[in-house]
């Protein structure tokens, strides 16, 4: 069970499902159908679990080279590729089917697109180009969008706003992690910082830019009627703070400030979604 938990990256998977549920609660009108929420949680969990498992199948030889990933079950031959492949196939098919049967076709399509993009485009691209981060941001931004579409059955401007907030948040979040783990990533041949120069002002400048984009985006939930003024203030202040942490990293270029930015970004995402939900209520 511990190996399967590592295979699916349980904590990450749980976090992704949590954001999709918050997206559902933001989109739903009237009484909440908890059966549908449960279907969203289970279907989403299985899809993300499948994506993460396929990621480890593809990267098994590279996981062995990095301290952070060397103890993963496939890398250590505690789990065979066949066993992991069967598990990922079952969880992927069942997860997408649950989203389609209990929610709607759009939800199933989003789940399927997220799985395909993360597992078969983002994962192999990591060895080729740092553009993998851009590609990976698309499936990473789908969960709250999927939750909204699961609740409403349609793509709306509000759904796009949720997608954009999640999309641009990922850059300071992921790049702060890449900054901290740059030496480890290089052991496997990954170059995931925005600049090939590594931990430099050029990379830090791009982190500031993507963080700063969140500031004007913070007004959109209020403009498009997702929530009120209180959450707009909360989200805007959070975006400003994230940009300030990015600027501190630019000034110091230190791993210490990268860790501060990472923790700030970890808090930012649930803070945004929960504040929007509370303001709606």
Secondary structure, DSSP 4 states (H G I P E B T S, - for coil): -HHHHHHHTHHHHHHHHHHHHHHHHHH--SS--HHHHHHHHHHHHHHHHHHHHHHHHHTHHHHTTSTTTTTSTTTTTSS-HHHHHHHHHHHHHHHHHHIIIII-HHHHHHHHHHHHHIIIIIHHHTTT-TTHHHHHHHHHHHHHHHHHHHHHSS--HHHHHHHHHHHHHHHHHHHHHHHHTHHHHHHTT---SSSTT-SSHHHHHHHHHHHHHHHHHTTHHHHTTSS-HHHHHHHHHHHHHHHHHHHHHHHH--HHHHHHHHHHHHHHHHHHHHHHHHHH-
